[in-house]
Amino acid sequence: MTTVVTPSLSKTVGSSTIAAGGTTSFTIVIGNAGPSTLTTASIVDTLPANLTTSAAGIGAPTLQGGATVPTAFSISGSTVGGSVTIPAGGTVSVVITVTATSSGSYTNTVTLSPLAGVTNLGSTTATAPGTVTTVVTPSLSKTVGSSTI
């Protein structure tokens, strides 16, 4: 029997323009239109060089339609990863909060990898672009030409 899945993968960013030192969040949604269960598919999200997160920045996944998370989402270096099992009609959503470390544009890509031998009829990558801006701190000074009047 052939296992056939039709996964969907999306990634959205809370605010695509943030200041260096600021935060934003990415929401990843993985679905499966079936007909078979998407079993232990790995999710890998390698953060761009100008974004960071921590274990505390990875929210608890929202599971619908009998979906499970056999391997919890975690961070290793700059990579967030985990695995999902999603029956036909189910979804898993996870929110990752990141901090911008330096200015510049970025494209953040998440990849879904079904197990070997599975016929995949759906999407396996999703991206979210954005920009980190430089924060300029204004300064003000005052000088007096003569100290006596």
Residue frames as qw, qx, qy, qz and C-alpha x, y, z in Angstrom:
[[0.000, 0.888, 0.460, 0.000, 0.00, 0.00, 0.00],
 [0.414, 0.372, -0.001, 0.831, 1.35, 3.42, -0.99],
 [0.239, -0.674, -0.428, 0.552, 1.23, 6.22, 1.56],
 [0.253, 0.533, 0.332, 0.736, 0.00, 9.40, -0.15],
 [0.251, -0.656, -0.412, 0.580, -0.05, 12.74, 1.68],
 [0.261, 0.705, 0.278, 0.598, -0.89, 16.26, 0.61],
 [0.447, -0.512, -0.353, 0.643, 0.82, 18.53, 3.12],
 [0.155, 0.877, 0.156, 0.427, 0.42, 22.28, 3.24],
 [0.612, -0.329, -0.227, 0.682, 2.99, 24.56, 4.82],
 [0.126, 0.864, 0.167, 0.458, 2.75, 28.27, 5.47],
 [0.547, -0.300, -0.296, 0.723, 4.84, 30.80, 7.34],
 [0.033, 0.876, 0.246, 0.414, 3.77, 34.33, 8.25],
 [0.444, 0.038, -0.367, 0.817, 5.60, 37.09, 10.06],
 [0.177, -0.738, -0.545, 0.355, 3.95, 39.31, 12.67],
 [0.098, 0.946, -0.040, -0.306, 5.79, 42.43, 11.51],
 [0.856, 0.369, 0.106, 0.347, 8.02, 42.27, 8.46],
 [0.340, 0.651, -0.225, 0.640, 9.94, 45.43, 9.44],
 [0.686, -0.683, -0.217, 0.126, 11.49, 45.54, 12.91],
 [0.033, 0.907, -0.363, 0.211, 14.22, 47.58, 14.56],
 [0.589, 0.280, -0.673, 0.348, 17.51, 46.00, 15.58],
 [0.005, 0.131, -0.707, 0.695, 17.00, 44.80, 19.15],
 [0.618, 0.006, 0.117, -0.778, 13.26, 44.45, 18.59],
 [0.338, 0.005, 0.939, -0.059, 11.16, 41.30, 18.38],
 [0.626, 0.176, -0.264, -0.713, 8.63, 39.78, 16.02],
 [0.625, -0.079, 0.751, -0.196, 7.04, 36.37, 15.65],
 [0.343, 0.226, -0.737, -0.538, 6.73, 33.80, 12.89],
 [0.737, 0.033, 0.481, -0.474, 3.73, 31.50, 12.72],
 [0.159, 0.257, -0.883, -0.359, 4.24, 28.15, 11.01],
 [0.755, 0.111, 0.343, -0.549, 1.15, 26.14, 10.04],
 [0.066, 0.234, -0.925, -0.293, 1.47, 22.56, 8.78],
 [0.735, 0.146, 0.267, -0.606, -1.62, 20.79, 7.43],
 [0.147, -0.134, 0.938, 0.283, -2.42, 17.55, 5.65],
 [0.629, 0.205, -0.089, -0.744, -5.24, 17.11, 3.15],
 [0.780, -0.057, 0.599, -0.171, -4.56, 13.36, 3.04],
 [0.773, -0.323, -0.310, -0.450, -5.63, 10.86, 2.08],
 [0.800, -0.130, -0.501, 0.304, -3.03, 9.17, 4.35],
 [0.509, -0.845, -0.046, 0.157, -1.59, 10.31, 7.68],
 [0.399, 0.755, -0.366, 0.370, 1.57, 12.42, 7.43],
 [0.872, -0.462, -0.136, 0.093, 3.74, 10.46, 9.88],
 [0.670, -0.554, 0.117, 0.480, 6.77, 11.80, 11.76],
 [0.528, 0.702, 0.133, 0.459, 7.59, 14.46, 9.17],
 [0.540, -0.359, -0.174, 0.741, 10.48, 16.68, 10.21],
 [0.115, 0.961, 0.203, 0.150, 10.20, 20.46, 10.32],
 [0.643, -0.197, -0.016, 0.740, 13.40, 22.54, 10.00],
 [0.105, 0.963, 0.182, 0.167, 13.49, 26.33, 10.27],
 [0.665, -0.091, -0.073, 0.738, 17.00, 27.79, 10.03],
 [0.061, -0.927, -0.239, 0.281, 16.90, 31.39, 11.18],
 [0.507, 0.756, -0.057, 0.410, 18.70, 34.07, 9.17],
 [0.608, 0.093, -0.378, 0.692, 21.96, 35.42, 10.63],
 [0.006, -0.317, 0.181, -0.931, 20.31, 38.63, 11.91],
 [0.686, -0.408, -0.101, -0.594, 17.58, 36.85, 13.92],
 [0.210, 0.201, -0.895, 0.339, 17.86, 34.77, 17.10],
 [0.712, -0.436, -0.192, -0.516, 15.53, 32.88, 19.41],
 [0.093, -0.355, 0.841, -0.399, 15.72, 30.74, 22.52],
 [0.163, -0.231, -0.959, 0.012, 13.80, 27.77, 23.89],
 [0.078, 0.495, 0.565, -0.656, 11.49, 30.25, 25.63],
 [0.246, 0.403, -0.232, -0.851, 10.75, 31.86, 22.24],
 [0.283, -0.016, -0.855, -0.434, 9.19, 28.68, 20.85],
 [0.578, -0.144, 0.225, -0.771, 5.50, 28.52, 21.73],
 [0.475, 0.040, 0.861, -0.177, 3.57, 25.37, 22.54],
 [0.092, -0.023, -0.733, -0.674, 2.12, 23.94, 19.33],
 [0.605, 0.180, 0.282, -0.722, -1.61, 24.13, 18.63],
 [0.084, -0.059, 0.964, 0.247, -2.86, 20.69, 17.50],
 [0.626, 0.241, 0.151, -0.726, -6.09, 20.08, 15.58],
 [0.821, 0.307, -0.265, -0.403, -7.73, 17.04, 14.01],
 [0.979, -0.182, 0.075, 0.045, -5.75, 14.41, 15.92],
 [0.542, 0.681, -0.347, 0.350, -2.32, 15.87, 15.06],
 [0.778, -0.588, -0.005, 0.222, 0.62, 15.15, 17.38],
 [0.227, 0.865, -0.425, 0.140, 4.19, 16.33, 17.82],
 [0.961, -0.117, -0.201, 0.153, 6.37, 13.20, 18.32],
 [0.631, -0.040, -0.161, 0.758, 9.52, 15.37, 18.65],
 [0.133, -0.878, -0.316, 0.335, 8.98, 18.66, 20.46],
 [0.422, 0.817, 0.005, 0.391, 10.07, 21.85, 18.73],
 [0.644, -0.637, 0.026, 0.423, 13.46, 22.99, 20.04],
 [0.298, 0.927, -0.228, -0.005, 16.40, 25.22, 19.09],
 [0.841, -0.237, 0.226, 0.431, 19.91, 24.04, 18.24],
 [0.400, -0.071, 0.284, 0.869, 22.25, 26.83, 17.19],
 [0.247, 0.255, -0.077, -0.932, 20.18, 28.86, 14.73],
 [0.380, -0.059, -0.777, -0.498, 17.88, 26.00, 13.76],
 [0.579, -0.049, 0.467, -0.666, 14.40, 25.35, 15.14],
 [0.417, 0.136, -0.821, -0.365, 13.22, 21.80, 14.51],
 [0.549, -0.039, 0.648, -0.527, 10.71, 19.17, 15.48],
 [0.091, -0.043, -0.899, -0.426, 8.47, 16.53, 13.94],
 [0.543, 0.106, 0.217, -0.804, 4.75, 16.23, 13.33],
 [0.081, 0.188, 0.960, 0.192, 2.21, 13.49, 12.68],
 [0.359, 0.265, 0.117, -0.887, -0.94, 14.80, 11.06],
 [0.424, 0.353, 0.834, 0.012, -3.98, 12.75, 10.00],
 [0.126, 0.411, 0.556, 0.711, -5.92, 13.87, 6.94],
 [0.235, -0.791, -0.399, -0.399, -7.66, 17.14, 7.82],
 [0.625, -0.661, -0.219, 0.351, -5.40, 17.92, 10.79],
 [0.326, 0.813, -0.144, 0.460, -3.04, 20.84, 11.44],
 [0.670, -0.444, -0.234, 0.547, -0.18, 21.85, 13.69],
 [0.170, 0.892, 0.011, 0.418, 0.63, 25.53, 14.34],
 [0.691, -0.418, -0.207, 0.552, 3.63, 26.88, 16.20],
 [0.096, 0.976, 0.008, 0.194, 4.71, 30.46, 16.93],
 [0.762, -0.088, -0.119, 0.630, 8.40, 31.35, 17.18],
 [0.093, -0.993, -0.053, 0.057, 9.37, 34.72, 18.68],
 [0.766, 0.202, -0.006, 0.611, 12.67, 36.11, 17.42],
 [0.255, -0.863, -0.008, 0.436, 14.93, 39.01, 18.30],
 [0.615, 0.747, -0.012, 0.253, 16.64, 41.07, 15.60],
 [0.727, -0.474, 0.045, 0.495, 20.38, 41.39, 16.15],
 [0.284, -0.362, 0.328, 0.825, 21.56, 43.51, 13.20],
 [0.467, 0.605, 0.078, -0.640, 20.11, 45.49, 10.32],
 [0.048, 0.278, -0.800, -0.529, 19.49, 44.12, 6.85],
 [0.760, 0.083, -0.176, -0.620, 16.91, 42.20, 4.87],
 [0.274, -0.221, 0.930, -0.109, 16.20, 38.52, 5.40],
 [0.732, 0.015, -0.416, -0.540, 14.22, 35.61, 4.05],
 [0.395, -0.283, 0.794, -0.364, 13.25, 32.98, 6.59],
 [0.654, 0.151, -0.585, -0.455, 12.46, 29.55, 5.12],
 [0.617, -0.226, 0.663, -0.360, 10.89, 26.54, 6.82],
 [0.452, 0.285, -0.760, -0.371, 11.10, 23.05, 5.30],
 [0.816, -0.124, 0.380, -0.417, 8.90, 19.99, 5.81],
 [0.274, 0.411, -0.842, -0.214, 10.39, 16.54, 5.04],
 [0.903, -0.103, 0.040, -0.415, 8.01, 13.56, 4.93],
 [0.674, -0.357, 0.642, 0.081, 9.48, 10.13, 5.62],
 [0.075, 0.370, -0.775, -0.507, 11.17, 8.29, 2.75],
 [0.041, 0.171, 0.968, 0.181, 8.81, 6.26, 0.57],
 [0.208, 0.627, 0.569, -0.489, 5.87, 8.63, 1.00],
 [0.292, 0.477, 0.518, 0.647, 4.21, 10.03, -2.12],
 [0.130, -0.524, -0.304, 0.785, 4.01, 13.76, -1.47],
 [0.260, 0.622, 0.580, 0.457, 1.45, 15.77, -3.42],
 [0.186, -0.940, -0.281, 0.047, 1.77, 19.00, -1.43],
 [0.237, 0.857, -0.243, 0.387, 4.13, 21.82, -0.54],
 [0.848, -0.280, -0.277, 0.354, 7.27, 21.36, 1.54],
 [0.441, -0.051, -0.154, 0.883, 8.73, 24.87, 1.86],
 [0.057, -0.907, -0.391, -0.145, 7.42, 28.25, 2.95],
 [0.491, 0.120, -0.146, 0.851, 9.17, 31.61, 3.32],
 [0.166, -0.920, -0.344, 0.083, 8.63, 34.90, 5.10],
 [0.527, 0.390, -0.050, 0.753, 10.73, 37.93, 4.07],
 [0.330, -0.899, -0.271, 0.099, 11.46, 41.00, 6.16],
 [0.409, 0.633, -0.203, 0.626, 13.80, 43.81, 7.06],
 [0.590, -0.600, -0.315, 0.438, 15.64, 44.74, 10.25],
 [0.222, 0.876, 0.039, 0.427, 16.23, 48.50, 10.47],
 [0.499, 0.113, -0.415, 0.752, 18.95, 50.40, 12.27],
 [0.334, -0.843, -0.411, 0.095, 17.88, 52.26, 15.38],
 [0.365, 0.468, -0.121, 0.796, 19.23, 55.80, 15.43],
 [0.429, -0.676, -0.466, 0.377, 19.42, 57.39, 18.85],
 [0.216, 0.831, 0.080, 0.506, 19.25, 61.17, 18.50],
 [0.565, -0.339, -0.334, 0.674, 21.52, 63.32, 20.60],
 [0.014, 0.915, 0.202, 0.348, 21.22, 66.94, 21.64],
 [0.603, -0.259, -0.251, 0.711, 23.84, 69.24, 23.07],
 [0.002, 0.966, 0.201, 0.164, 23.92, 72.88, 24.03],
 [0.630, -0.036, -0.144, 0.762, 26.89, 75.18, 24.24],
 [0.115, -0.949, -0.216, 0.200, 27.18, 78.70, 25.58],
 [0.566, 0.669, -0.058, 0.478, 29.40, 81.21, 23.76],
 [0.122, 0.519, -0.437, 0.724, 30.26, 83.12, 26.92],
 [0.484, -0.349, -0.765, 0.242, 29.87, 82.04, 30.50],
 [0.144, -0.462, -0.397, 0.780, 29.30, 85.63, 31.72],
 [0.196, 0.725, 0.552, 0.361, 26.68, 88.09, 30.59]]
